[in-house]
Amino acid sequence: MPETFLPPAARTAGRIVLWIAVAAIVLAVLAIGWIGVRGFLAYSHLASAQEKAPAIAEQIGDLSAASDAIDELAGHTGQARELTSDPIWQGAEGVPWMGPQLAAVADVAEALDEVVTGTAKPIAAVADGFGVEAFIPVDGRIDTAVFAALAEPATGAADVATRAQAELADIDRAPLVAPLAGAVDDVDALVSQVASGTDALARASALLPTMLGSDGPRDHLLLVQNNAEWRSLGGIVGAATPLRADAGRIELGEQVAARDVEQYADSILDLGEYAAIYQAKPGRFLQNVTQVPDFALTAELSREFMAREGVDVSSVISIDPVALSYLLEATGPLQLPTGDELTSENAAQFLMNEVYLRYDDPDAQDAVFASAAAAVFQALTTGGVDPGALIGALGRAGTEHRLLLWSADEREQQILAETTLAGAPPRNDDDTARFGVYFNDGTGSKMDYYIAPDVQVGWSGCGTGSTPRTLDLEVTLTNDAPADARTSLPEYITGGGGNGVPAGITRTVGEIYLPEGFEVTTALISTGRGFAGGMVDGRQVLAYTVDLEPGQSETVTISVRADTDITEAEAWVTPTADAKVSPVVRNSCAGAGILG
């Protein structure tokens, strides 16, 4: 209807509506422009922060010296956070499509700023020259006061980083454009590393002073596992060595060959439900304490064995030759009394195979092991070590379950409990279902050096949102020993036909600990053999035996099912002699499954 026919009140109302509409459009344009400008500025600050981060990483050897760079970095993250948190930006977060993008950018900026201001700055403020060199002894002594000063700020920093990582993990990636989703994933991974690193620093700062003898002498026991003869946690205990720590100074005692420690008719401690799986062996022989896949029990058994030998200790440390090879990356090559040069490249092969090819006498073998351990210990405690490489070596060994630590002190053990160093059996959490895949030698030999395990884990029919979900595990063992192993390898390696196993053949006794809450739907061995097993701590355990001639393989396939929202899966595997084989295998519901 033409305006001339409208009553005055209607014409006035129409103009008001038009003005409001025009004003809304103008405000929307201004808001979009405001958001665009602030978004560009925030991006510039985040990009600058990304450029500055490597410089700080290069100065990690002295965090206090990096304080200026950290302040500059904090300036950029603070500006980015401010630019993405004003009322207009927050209001636009409710707009379809664009809103989730803006909310994700704001969350990333906030998380990064919290990490920089809440982790790096407080640690640098009290570091006073602290860096990774603090882990290296000076004149044979580590200054425990440095770690005592770091304990409180490191704990606070770990809490901040953990909260920031949780906030990033909660960002819904589904509505985000691909570049932004990828950037969020990258920042999430970075902050996860920061959370892990600050948590490790916090725990180390709380543990190291007392364990290094700041409150008085401490006696520890070092176990060296030999992965050439498998046990669940890695390998047979070849040697046990007392260590004394006093005011930061560590002294190495005389190595004890595990085969020389008294053997018992019955287990020296109650093995609980593990006795149904392993009988009494872990508690009868020091060599077998690593047969139970729980380092707390392993350590208590070791402590009791040594106490009966007149050696009292308050904590137990375990390491294997592969972990020693990582440490050699920090020390550099070492000369042994035999004239051999021990390097990061040859240490595992030398200690788990070459020694047996060269020396028939077990006493001679033990002498070589003792000299190698002494050489590494001396290099680590007398300086000349690359601190960055040492931290990397210790971190890798811990992540791969090759470095384990237990303390009889309740406070110290509580600090260790949630770390990989504790060597606890794998357990499910809200996101991840975990198998335990363990191998034990049944040959009485060092033939496991030649076995190549291949472990894969994945989901069947996952990604549809339907329950129950099926989780698949596949374990393949291959004997890569020479075809003429029976005659070409020494009896000490083949076992010489002992234990009822012909020389050259490997016998593996495997145990698969199923994720709690899952039930078996399929359990097959390629040769058609059956399973034994039992229950441990509410988890079903499937046990099997595999005999392999050189060149032969055998596969075990397990499928389990549960009504669950869990989307991630892991298998924790016995660490082997091969550093290239990961002891932790992962897969996600987003993947294609083990057959994909």
Secondary structure per residue as TSV (DSSP state, phi and psi in degrees):
chain	resnum	aa	ss	phi	psi
A	1	M	-	360.0	130.4
A	2	P	-	-57.7	150.7
A	3	E	G	-61.1	-33.1
A	4	T	G	-61.6	-20.2
A	5	F	G	-95.2	-3.9
A	6	L	S	-84.0	145.8
A	7	P	-	-67.8	155.8
A	8	P	H	-54.2	-42.7
A	9	A	H	-62.1	-39.7
A	10	A	H	-67.3	-40.8
A	11	R	H	-63.2	-39.7
A	12	T	H	-63.6	-44.0
A	13	A	H	-62.9	-39.9
A	14	G	H	-62.5	-42.0
A	15	R	H	-64.1	-39.1
A	16	I	H	-63.0	-43.7
A	17	V	H	-61.7	-42.8
A	18	L	H	-62.2	-44.4
A	19	W	H	-61.3	-41.9
A	20	I	H	-62.6	-42.7
A	21	A	H	-62.9	-45.1
A	22	V	H	-63.0	-43.9
A	23	A	H	-62.0	-39.8
A	24	A	H	-63.6	-41.7
A	25	I	H	-63.1	-44.8
A	26	V	H	-61.4	-44.8
A	27	L	H	-64.3	-38.9
A	28	A	H	-62.7	-43.4
A	29	V	H	-62.9	-43.7
A	30	L	H	-63.5	-40.4
A	31	A	H	-63.5	-44.1
A	32	I	H	-62.4	-41.9
A	33	G	H	-64.5	-42.7
A	34	W	H	-58.9	-49.0
A	35	I	H	-63.2	-41.1
A	36	G	H	-62.3	-45.1
A	37	V	H	-64.3	-46.8
A	38	R	H	-67.1	-36.7
A	39	G	H	-62.5	-41.7
A	40	F	H	-64.4	-43.2
A	41	L	H	-64.3	-41.2
A	42	A	H	-62.5	-43.3
A	43	Y	H	-58.8	-41.8
A	44	S	H	-62.2	-41.8
A	45	H	H	-67.2	-40.8
A	46	L	H	-65.6	-37.6
A	47	A	H	-65.2	-39.4
A	48	S	H	-65.1	-39.1
A	49	A	H	-61.7	-40.3
A	50	Q	H	-62.6	-36.9
A	51	E	H	-69.8	-33.9
A	52	K	H	-78.2	-28.0
A	53	A	H	-56.2	-44.4
A	54	P	H	-59.5	-33.8
A	55	A	H	-64.0	-37.4
A	56	I	H	-68.1	-40.2
A	57	A	H	-60.5	-35.9
A	58	E	H	-69.5	-23.4
A	59	Q	T	-99.0	14.4
A	60	I	T	-62.5	-19.6
A	61	G	T	-64.7	-18.9
A	62	D	-	-148.5	91.6
A	63	L	G	-63.7	-34.6
A	64	S	G	-66.0	-32.3
A	65	A	G	-70.4	-20.5
A	66	A	G	-90.4	6.8
A	67	S	H	-63.0	-37.0
A	68	D	H	-63.7	-43.8
A	69	A	H	-65.4	-36.7
A	70	I	H	-66.7	-39.4
A	71	D	H	-62.0	-42.5
A	72	E	H	-64.5	-41.7
A	73	L	H	-61.8	-42.8
A	74	A	H	-63.0	-34.1
A	75	G	H	-61.3	-43.0
A	76	H	H	-68.0	-46.6
A	77	T	H	-67.1	-33.8
A	78	G	H	-65.7	-42.1
A	79	Q	H	-64.0	-43.1
A	80	A	H	-61.5	-39.6
A	81	R	H	-66.6	-42.7
A	82	E	H	-64.8	-40.8
A	83	L	H	-67.0	-23.6
A	84	T	T	-108.9	20.4
A	85	S	-	-132.1	11.7
A	86	D	S	-77.4	166.2
A	87	P	H	-59.0	-36.6
A	88	I	H	-66.2	-44.7
A	89	W	H	-61.3	-45.7
A	90	Q	H	-64.7	-37.4
A	91	G	H	-64.7	-36.7
A	92	A	H	-72.2	-14.1
A	93	E	T	-66.8	-13.9
A	94	G	T	-92.2	-2.1
A	95	V	S	-76.6	135.9
A	96	P	T	-55.8	146.2
A	97	W	T	64.5	-61.3
A	98	M	H	-67.7	-34.5
A	99	G	H	-56.1	-50.9
A	100	P	H	-60.0	-32.7
A	101	Q	H	-65.6	-45.7
A	102	L	H	-66.0	-41.1
A	103	A	H	-62.2	-39.6
A	104	A	H	-65.5	-42.5
A	105	V	H	-62.0	-43.2
A	106	A	H	-63.5	-42.4
A	107	D	H	-64.3	-40.0
A	108	V	H	-64.1	-45.8
A	109	A	H	-61.4	-42.5
A	110	E	H	-63.9	-44.9
A	111	A	H	-63.5	-44.2
A	112	L	H	-63.8	-41.0
A	113	D	H	-65.7	-40.2
A	114	E	H	-62.7	-40.3
A	115	V	H	-65.3	-44.3
A	116	V	I	-68.6	-48.0
A	117	T	I	-78.3	-24.1
A	118	G	I	-102.0	-7.2
A	119	T	I	-120.9	-65.0
A	120	A	I	-64.1	-44.6
A	121	K	H	-63.9	-49.7
A	122	P	H	-66.1	-33.3
A	123	I	H	-69.2	-44.1
A	124	A	H	-63.7	-32.1
A	125	A	H	-63.6	-30.3
A	126	V	H	-109.1	-1.7
A	127	A	H	-65.5	-41.1
A	128	D	T	47.6	57.7
A	129	G	T	90.7	0.5
A	130	F	-	-68.3	140.9
A	131	G	S	-157.7	-168.3
A	132	V	G	-65.3	-17.0
A	133	E	G	-61.5	-20.5
A	134	A	G	-62.6	-21.5
A	135	F	G	-80.8	-9.1
A	136	I	S	-98.3	127.8
A	137	P	-	-64.2	143.8
A	138	V	B	-113.4	120.6
A	139	D	T	55.2	38.2
A	140	G	T	79.9	10.6
A	141	R	B	-135.7	138.1
A	142	I	-	-98.6	132.4
A	143	D	-	-77.7	103.0
A	144	T	H	-72.2	-19.0
A	145	A	H	-64.3	-31.2
A	146	V	H	-60.2	-45.6
A	147	F	H	-71.3	-34.0
A	148	A	H	-62.6	-39.8
A	149	A	H	-69.1	-28.7
A	150	L	H	-84.0	-15.9
A	151	A	H	-55.5	-50.7
A	152	E	H	-67.8	-52.9
A	153	P	H	-63.7	-32.7
A	154	A	H	-67.3	-38.1
A	155	T	H	-64.7	-44.1
A	156	G	H	-62.7	-40.5
A	157	A	H	-64.2	-40.2
A	158	A	H	-62.8	-39.6
A	159	D	H	-64.3	-42.4
A	160	V	H	-63.0	-47.8
A	161	A	H	-63.9	-37.7
A	162	T	H	-65.1	-41.8
A	163	R	H	-64.8	-42.7
A	164	A	H	-62.7	-40.4
A	165	Q	H	-65.4	-38.7
A	166	A	H	-64.7	-38.7
A	167	E	H	-63.8	-41.4
A	168	L	H	-68.0	-38.7
A	169	A	H	-64.0	-27.1
A	170	D	T	-80.8	-9.5
A	171	I	S	-68.0	124.6
A	172	D	-	-75.8	114.3
A	173	R	-	-78.7	-19.7
A	174	A	T	-55.3	-46.5
A	175	P	T	-83.2	-0.7
A	176	L	S	-83.3	145.7
A	177	V	-	-66.0	152.6
A	178	A	H	-55.1	-46.7
A	179	P	H	-60.7	-39.5
A	180	L	H	-70.3	-40.9
A	181	A	H	-60.3	-41.7
A	182	G	H	-63.9	-40.0
A	183	A	H	-65.2	-40.2
A	184	V	H	-62.5	-41.8
A	185	D	H	-61.1	-41.6
A	186	D	H	-63.8	-45.1
A	187	V	H	-66.3	-38.8
A	188	D	H	-58.8	-45.8
A	189	A	H	-63.3	-40.8
A	190	L	H	-64.2	-46.6
A	191	V	H	-67.6	-33.1
A	192	S	H	-61.3	-40.5
A	193	Q	H	-64.2	-41.0
A	194	V	H	-62.8	-43.3
A	195	A	H	-61.9	-43.0
A	196	S	H	-65.0	-43.2
A	197	G	H	-66.6	-43.7
A	198	T	H	-69.5	-34.3
A	199	D	H	-63.9	-43.1
A	200	A	H	-63.0	-41.4
A	201	L	H	-64.6	-40.8
A	202	A	H	-62.9	-45.3
A	203	R	H	-67.7	-41.0
A	204	A	H	-63.1	-40.8
A	205	S	H	-65.5	-32.1
A	206	A	H	-80.0	-31.5
A	207	L	H	-87.1	-47.2
A	208	L	H	-60.3	-42.8
A	209	P	H	-53.8	-52.0
A	210	T	H	-72.3	-37.4
A	211	M	H	-69.1	-24.1
A	212	L	T	-91.1	6.9
A	213	G	T	89.1	27.8
A	214	S	T	-68.1	-27.0
A	215	D	T	-103.2	11.2
A	216	G	S	133.9	163.6
A	217	P	-	-57.4	141.3
A	218	R	E	-125.8	138.1
A	219	D	E	-110.2	124.7
A	220	H	E	-118.2	165.6
A	221	L	E	-125.1	126.4
A	222	L	E	-102.4	118.7
A	223	L	E	-99.0	135.9
A	224	V	E	-112.3	114.5
A	225	Q	E	-86.1	150.5
A	226	N	E	-118.5	104.8
A	227	N	E	-73.2	-0.4
A	228	A	E	-75.5	-14.4
A	229	E	E	-132.1	98.4
A	230	W	E	-63.5	142.0
A	231	R	E	-135.2	162.8
A	232	S	T	-50.6	-43.8
A	233	L	T	-83.6	-2.4
A	234	G	E	151.8	-71.2
A	235	G	E	-157.9	173.4
A	236	I	E	-60.0	144.2
A	237	V	E	-75.3	114.1
A	238	G	E	-88.0	-35.7
A	239	A	E	-150.9	153.1
A	240	A	E	-129.2	130.8
A	241	T	E	-129.9	122.9
A	242	P	E	-69.1	143.5
A	243	L	E	-127.0	138.1
A	244	R	E	-117.9	129.7
A	245	A	E	-114.9	131.6
A	246	D	E	-147.0	115.6
A	247	A	T	53.1	39.2
A	248	G	T	87.5	-5.2
A	249	R	E	-100.5	132.7
A	250	I	E	-114.8	132.3
A	251	E	E	-121.2	138.8
A	252	L	E	-92.1	126.8
A	253	G	-	-85.6	-169.7
A	254	E	-	-82.1	129.5
A	255	Q	-	-66.8	139.5
A	256	V	E	-114.3	123.0
A	257	A	E	-70.1	128.5
A	258	A	G	-60.6	-31.4
A	259	R	G	-69.6	-15.7
A	260	D	G	-90.2	-8.5
A	261	V	S	-78.0	141.6
A	262	E	-	-56.3	141.2
A	263	Q	-	-103.5	150.8
A	264	Y	-	-123.5	153.3
A	265	A	S	-73.4	-30.4
A	266	D	S	-129.2	164.8
A	267	S	-	-63.4	136.0
A	268	I	S	-74.7	-17.2
A	269	L	S	-136.1	160.0
A	270	D	-	-70.1	123.7
A	271	L	-	-90.7	-3.4
A	272	G	G	61.1	-139.8
A	273	E	G	-68.3	-18.8
A	274	Y	G	-64.8	-23.6
A	275	A	H	-62.2	-29.2
A	276	A	H	-70.3	-23.5
A	277	I	H	-95.4	-42.2
A	278	Y	H	-114.2	5.1
A	279	Q	T	55.3	-145.3
A	280	A	T	-95.3	-0.9
A	281	K	G	-55.3	-42.9
A	282	P	G	-60.6	-25.8
A	283	G	G	-100.0	2.5
A	284	R	T	-103.4	-28.5
A	285	F	-	-130.7	132.7
A	286	L	G	-59.7	-34.1
A	287	Q	G	-59.5	-25.0
A	288	N	G	-100.7	4.8
A	289	V	G	-63.5	-23.6
A	290	T	G	-84.5	5.5
A	291	Q	G	-70.2	-31.9
A	292	V	S	-81.0	133.4
A	293	P	S	-83.5	44.5
A	294	D	-	-144.0	104.6
A	295	F	H	-66.7	-25.6
A	296	A	H	-60.4	-43.9
A	297	L	H	-70.5	-40.7
A	298	T	H	-54.9	-46.1
A	299	A	H	-66.5	-42.1
A	300	E	H	-64.6	-38.9
A	301	L	H	-63.7	-45.4
A	302	S	H	-61.2	-43.4
A	303	R	H	-60.6	-41.7
A	304	E	H	-68.9	-42.0
A	305	F	H	-56.5	-46.8
A	306	M	H	-72.5	-31.9
A	307	A	H	-62.1	-37.3
A	308	R	T	-72.1	-13.9
A	309	E	T	-95.8	3.2
A	310	G	T	88.4	15.8
A	311	V	-	-116.3	113.6
A	312	D	-	-102.2	128.8
A	313	V	-	-133.2	157.4
A	314	S	S	-109.6	-6.8
A	315	S	E	-155.5	160.9
A	316	V	E	-131.6	133.5
A	317	I	E	-119.3	141.5
A	318	S	E	-128.7	142.2
A	319	I	E	-147.4	159.2
A	320	D	-	-126.0	170.4
A	321	P	H	-61.5	-29.8
A	322	V	H	-67.0	-41.5
A	323	A	H	-63.4	-37.8
A	324	L	H	-60.8	-36.6
A	325	S	H	-65.0	-33.1
A	326	Y	H	-66.2	-40.7
A	327	L	H	-63.3	-31.4
A	328	L	H	-68.7	-17.2
A	329	E	H	-68.1	-25.6
A	330	A	H	-89.7	-35.0
A	331	T	H	-86.0	-26.4
A	332	G	-	84.9	174.5
A	333	P	-	-58.7	146.6
A	334	L	E	-127.5	142.0
A	335	Q	E	-90.6	133.6
A	336	L	-	-101.7	157.8
A	337	P	T	-58.2	-22.7
A	338	T	T	-73.3	-10.2
A	339	G	S	95.4	-8.5
A	340	D	-	-76.4	149.4
A	341	E	E	-102.9	121.9
A	342	L	E	-94.9	122.0
A	343	T	-	-126.6	170.5
A	344	S	T	-64.9	-25.0
A	345	E	T	-81.1	-32.5
A	346	N	T	-111.0	-4.8
A	347	A	H	-60.3	-47.7
A	348	A	H	-63.7	-45.3
A	349	Q	H	-66.1	-40.1
A	350	F	I	-65.7	-46.8
A	351	L	I	-79.4	-24.4
A	352	M	I	-108.6	-1.4
A	353	N	I	-145.9	-53.6
A	354	E	I	-60.8	-38.5
A	355	V	H	-57.3	-39.4
A	356	Y	H	-76.5	-27.2
A	357	L	H	-73.1	-29.3
A	358	R	H	-92.4	-36.1
A	359	Y	-	-121.8	125.8
A	360	D	-	-84.3	-29.5
A	361	D	-	-80.7	120.3
A	362	P	H	-56.7	-32.6
A	363	D	H	-64.7	-39.0
A	364	A	H	-66.8	-39.2
A	365	Q	H	-61.5	-45.4
A	366	D	H	-61.8	-36.9
A	367	A	H	-63.9	-38.3
A	368	V	H	-66.9	-44.2
A	369	F	H	-60.5	-43.5
A	370	A	H	-63.3	-41.6
A	371	S	H	-67.8	-36.0
A	372	A	H	-66.7	-44.9
A	373	A	H	-62.5	-42.1
A	374	A	H	-64.7	-39.0
A	375	A	H	-65.6	-43.8
A	376	V	H	-65.9	-43.7
A	377	F	H	-61.5	-44.8
A	378	Q	H	-62.9	-40.9
A	379	A	H	-64.6	-38.0
A	380	L	H	-72.5	-29.1
A	381	T	H	-100.6	-6.9
A	382	T	S	-110.4	6.8
A	383	G	S	92.9	-174.9
A	384	G	-	75.1	19.2
A	385	V	-	-102.8	140.9
A	386	D	-	-74.7	109.0
A	387	P	H	-63.5	-39.5
A	388	G	H	-63.3	-42.6
A	389	A	H	-66.2	-34.3
A	390	L	H	-65.6	-45.6
A	391	I	H	-62.6	-41.1
A	392	G	H	-63.5	-40.1
A	393	A	H	-65.8	-45.0
A	394	L	H	-64.8	-40.7
A	395	G	H	-63.2	-44.4
A	396	R	H	-65.7	-43.8
A	397	A	H	-61.7	-39.0
A	398	G	H	-67.8	-43.9
A	399	T	H	-62.3	-34.2
A	400	E	T	-88.5	8.8
A	401	H	T	62.4	29.0
A	402	R	-	-99.5	-9.3
A	403	L	E	-125.3	118.6
A	404	L	E	-128.9	150.8
A	405	L	E	-147.7	134.8
A	406	W	E	-136.1	144.6
A	407	S	E	-129.7	140.5
A	408	A	S	-74.8	-15.2
A	409	D	S	-76.6	123.2
A	410	E	H	-61.6	-40.1
A	411	R	H	-64.6	-45.5
A	412	E	H	-65.3	-41.2
A	413	Q	H	-66.3	-32.8
A	414	Q	H	-65.8	-37.4
A	415	I	H	-65.9	-37.5
A	416	L	H	-75.8	-24.6
A	417	A	T	-54.3	-37.1
A	418	E	T	-96.6	15.1
A	419	T	S	-108.8	163.3
A	420	T	G	-66.8	-22.5
A	421	L	G	-63.0	-26.1
A	422	A	G	-68.3	-24.0
A	423	G	-	65.0	32.7
A	424	A	-	-76.5	154.1
A	425	P	-	-60.6	149.9
A	426	P	-	-66.0	140.2
A	427	R	-	-130.3	153.9
A	428	N	-	-69.6	153.2
A	429	D	-	-128.4	-167.4
A	430	D	S	-63.8	-25.6
A	431	D	S	-108.6	-25.2
A	432	T	E	-129.0	132.5
A	433	A	E	-97.8	136.5
A	434	R	E	-127.6	131.6
A	435	F	E	-92.9	153.0
A	436	G	E	-110.0	121.3
A	437	V	E	-118.0	104.6
A	438	Y	E	-120.7	146.6
A	439	F	E	-123.4	138.6
A	440	N	E	-131.9	136.8
A	441	D	E	-69.8	133.1
A	442	G	-	-115.1	7.2
A	443	T	S	-94.7	-24.4
A	444	G	S	71.0	46.8
A	445	S	S	-151.3	-172.8
A	446	K	S	-112.4	32.0
A	447	M	G	-77.0	-15.9
A	448	D	G	-66.5	-14.4
A	449	Y	G	-58.2	-28.5
A	450	Y	G	-96.8	-1.6
A	451	I	E	-91.9	131.1
A	452	A	E	-108.0	107.3
A	453	P	E	-86.3	142.7
A	454	D	E	-126.7	113.7
A	455	V	E	-117.2	128.7
A	456	Q	E	-130.7	145.5
A	457	V	E	-137.5	143.2
A	458	G	E	-169.6	177.9
A	459	W	E	-110.2	148.3
A	460	S	E	-108.9	128.3
A	461	G	S	65.3	25.5
A	462	C	T	-87.3	157.6
A	463	G	T	99.0	-8.0
A	464	T	S	-89.2	-12.2
A	465	G	-	82.8	-1.6
A	466	S	-	-86.8	152.1
A	467	T	S	-125.9	154.0
A	468	P	S	-74.6	162.8
A	469	R	E	-106.5	148.1
A	470	T	E	-113.0	131.0
A	471	L	E	-113.7	130.8
A	472	D	E	-112.8	139.8
A	473	L	E	-128.2	135.0
A	474	E	E	-131.1	123.5
A	475	V	E	-122.1	118.7
A	476	T	E	-118.4	127.8
A	477	L	E	-112.9	135.0
A	478	T	E	-129.6	130.5
A	479	N	E	-88.3	107.0
A	480	D	-	-97.0	17.5
A	481	A	S	-66.4	158.1
A	482	P	-	-56.5	148.0
A	483	A	T	-57.7	-32.1
A	484	D	T	-99.8	31.3
A	485	A	H	-52.3	-36.6
A	486	R	H	-57.1	-36.6
A	487	T	H	-106.4	-25.1
A	488	S	H	-88.5	-21.5
A	489	L	S	-101.3	147.2
A	490	P	-	-62.8	156.3
A	491	E	H	-60.9	-32.4
A	492	Y	H	-64.5	-29.6
A	493	I	H	-81.8	-45.8
A	494	T	H	-79.6	-19.4
A	495	G	-	89.0	-11.4
A	496	G	T	62.4	23.7
A	497	G	T	87.1	6.1
A	498	G	G	-70.7	167.2
A	499	N	G	59.3	20.2
A	500	G	G	74.2	14.0
A	501	V	-	-112.3	119.4
A	502	P	-	-58.3	145.2
A	503	A	T	-57.0	138.2
A	504	G	T	95.8	-20.5
A	505	I	-	-94.3	140.3
A	506	T	E	-103.8	133.3
A	507	R	E	-113.1	121.3
A	508	T	E	-114.9	128.4
A	509	V	E	-103.1	110.6
A	510	G	E	-105.7	149.4
A	511	E	E	-130.6	133.2
A	512	I	E	-116.8	114.8
A	513	Y	E	-89.9	116.9
A	514	L	-	-78.2	151.9
A	515	P	-	-61.3	136.3
A	516	E	T	-62.0	141.5
A	517	G	T	89.0	-6.8
A	518	F	-	-103.0	145.8
A	519	E	E	-115.8	149.1
A	520	V	E	-74.6	132.4
A	521	T	E	-109.4	-31.0
A	522	T	E	-143.9	136.9
A	523	A	E	-145.0	110.3
A	524	L	E	-132.9	143.3
A	525	I	E	-116.4	135.6
A	526	S	T	-58.1	-27.6
A	527	T	T	-87.4	-3.6
A	528	G	-	87.8	2.8
A	529	R	-	-66.0	164.7
A	530	G	-	-100.4	-177.2
A	531	F	-	-116.7	151.0
A	532	A	E	-112.5	-158.0
A	533	G	E	140.6	-157.2
A	534	G	E	175.0	-157.5
A	535	M	E	-125.2	135.5
A	536	V	E	-133.4	119.2
A	537	D	T	53.0	42.3
A	538	G	T	79.8	7.2
A	539	R	E	-114.5	138.9
A	540	Q	E	-78.0	137.9
A	541	V	E	-119.1	126.1
A	542	L	E	-105.5	123.1
A	543	A	E	-112.1	145.6
A	544	Y	E	-149.8	165.3
A	545	T	E	-128.7	135.3
A	546	V	E	-128.0	124.9
A	547	D	E	-107.7	128.4
A	548	L	E	-128.6	128.7
A	549	E	-	-82.1	160.7
A	550	P	T	-52.3	131.1
A	551	G	T	86.8	-7.8
A	552	Q	-	-91.8	148.9
A	553	S	E	-127.2	157.3
A	554	E	E	-147.7	143.9
A	555	T	E	-123.4	137.0
A	556	V	E	-112.9	129.9
A	557	T	E	-123.6	126.9
A	558	I	E	-127.4	134.4
A	559	S	E	-122.8	133.9
A	560	V	E	-129.2	156.9
A	561	R	E	-138.7	148.4
A	562	A	E	-159.2	151.4
A	563	D	-	-79.7	105.6
A	564	T	-	-154.6	155.9
A	565	D	-	-99.3	1.2
A	566	I	-	-60.2	136.6
A	567	T	-	-120.1	-8.1
A	568	E	E	-116.3	154.2
A	569	A	E	-139.4	144.9
A	570	E	E	-138.2	152.9
A	571	A	E	-125.9	122.3
A	572	W	E	-93.9	121.2
A	573	V	E	-115.0	145.7
A	574	T	-	-51.0	123.6
A	575	P	-	-63.0	132.3
A	576	T	-	-106.3	-174.7
A	577	A	S	-75.0	-10.4
A	578	D	-	-100.1	113.2
A	579	A	T	-67.2	-18.0
A	580	K	T	-78.7	-14.8
A	581	V	S	-94.4	114.4
A	582	S	-	-72.8	132.0
A	583	P	S	-77.1	-2.6
A	584	V	E	-128.2	116.9
A	585	V	E	-111.2	133.4
A	586	R	E	-126.5	154.7
A	587	N	E	-157.7	158.3
A	588	S	E	-125.7	157.7
A	589	C	T	-60.0	-23.5
A	590	A	T	-74.6	-13.6
A	591	G	S	-81.5	-177.5
A	592	A	-	-93.0	-0.3
A	593	G	-	88.8	171.8
A	594	I	T	-70.3	-19.3
A	595	L	T	-95.2	-2.7
A	596	G	-	-81.2	360.0
